[in-house]
């Protein structure tokens, strides 16, 4: 009889630095690393709304470079402290993606 296990939390591949701001070494795009992929920073308005400091952006590692792009980083809503919290609907009037 086969046994099936239910996974209730997302699997985070080794090498993903969740919450880190990374720059792609292929095209220079900046992303926020999520548990299972990347969220693209699409504009300077988004960049500035989160008060992102260029010094906090690191080069993507091999795992991150190959991770799927899951969506975009939204403009910061009041009361939200991180892009991932807002993306996951954990603050303010954010809606989960």
C-alpha positions as CSV (number, residue, x, y, z in Angstrom):
1,X,0.0,0.0,0.0
2,X,1.5,3.3,-1.0
3,X,1.9,6.0,1.7
4,X,1.4,9.6,0.8
5,X,2.7,12.5,2.9
6,X,1.0,15.9,2.9
7,X,3.4,18.8,2.9
8,X,1.9,21.8,4.6
9,X,4.8,24.3,4.3
10,X,6.6,25.3,1.2
11,X,9.9,23.6,0.5
12,X,12.8,26.1,0.4
13,X,15.6,24.9,-1.9
14,X,19.0,25.0,-0.4
15,X,20.9,28.1,-1.4
16,X,17.9,30.5,-1.4
17,X,18.6,33.3,1.0
18,X,15.0,34.2,1.8
19,X,14.4,37.9,2.3
20,X,17.7,38.9,0.6
21,X,17.9,41.5,-2.1
22,X,19.9,40.0,-5.0
23,X,21.0,41.2,-8.4
24,X,21.0,38.9,-11.4
25,X,24.4,38.5,-12.9
26,X,22.8,37.8,-16.3
27,X,20.7,41.0,-16.7
28,X,21.3,43.1,-13.6
29,X,17.7,43.0,-12.4
30,X,17.1,43.2,-8.6
31,X,14.9,40.7,-6.9
32,X,13.7,39.8,-3.4
33,X,14.3,36.1,-2.7
34,X,11.2,34.3,-1.5
35,X,10.8,30.7,-0.1
36,X,10.4,29.2,-3.6
37,X,11.5,31.8,-6.0
38,X,12.1,35.5,-6.8
39,X,10.1,38.7,-6.9
40,X,11.3,41.3,-9.3
41,X,11.7,45.0,-8.3
42,X,10.2,46.6,-11.3
43,X,10.8,50.3,-10.9
44,X,12.6,53.0,-8.9
45,X,9.2,53.9,-7.3
46,X,9.0,50.4,-5.8
47,X,12.7,50.5,-4.9
48,X,12.3,53.8,-3.1
49,X,9.1,52.9,-1.4
50,X,10.9,50.1,0.5
51,X,13.8,52.4,1.2
52,X,16.1,49.8,-0.4
53,X,19.8,50.6,0.1
54,X,22.0,49.7,-2.8
55,X,24.7,48.5,-0.3
56,X,22.2,45.8,0.8
57,X,22.0,44.2,-2.7
58,X,24.2,41.2,-3.2
59,X,25.0,39.2,-6.4
60,X,22.6,36.2,-6.8
61,X,24.1,32.8,-6.2
62,X,23.7,29.9,-8.6
63,X,20.5,28.6,-6.9
64,X,18.9,32.1,-6.9
65,X,19.9,32.7,-10.5
66,X,18.1,29.6,-11.6
67,X,15.0,30.1,-9.3
68,X,11.7,31.0,-11.0
69,X,10.3,34.5,-11.0
70,X,7.1,34.3,-9.0
71,X,5.9,37.9,-9.3
72,X,6.8,41.4,-8.6
73,X,7.5,43.4,-5.5
74,X,4.6,45.8,-4.9
75,X,4.9,49.4,-3.8
76,X,5.0,49.5,0.0
77,X,1.8,49.9,1.9
78,X,1.7,51.7,5.2
79,X,2.3,49.4,8.2
80,X,4.2,46.8,6.2
81,X,7.8,46.1,7.1
82,X,9.0,43.7,4.4
83,X,8.1,43.0,0.8
84,X,7.6,39.3,1.5
85,X,5.1,40.1,4.3
86,X,3.2,42.3,1.9
87,X,3.3,39.7,-0.9
88,X,2.1,37.0,1.5
89,X,-0.8,39.2,2.8
90,X,0.6,39.5,6.3
91,X,0.3,43.3,6.8
92,X,-1.8,46.3,6.1
93,X,-4.4,45.9,3.3
94,X,-2.1,43.6,1.3
95,X,-3.5,40.7,-0.6
96,X,-1.7,37.4,-0.9
97,X,-0.5,36.4,-4.4
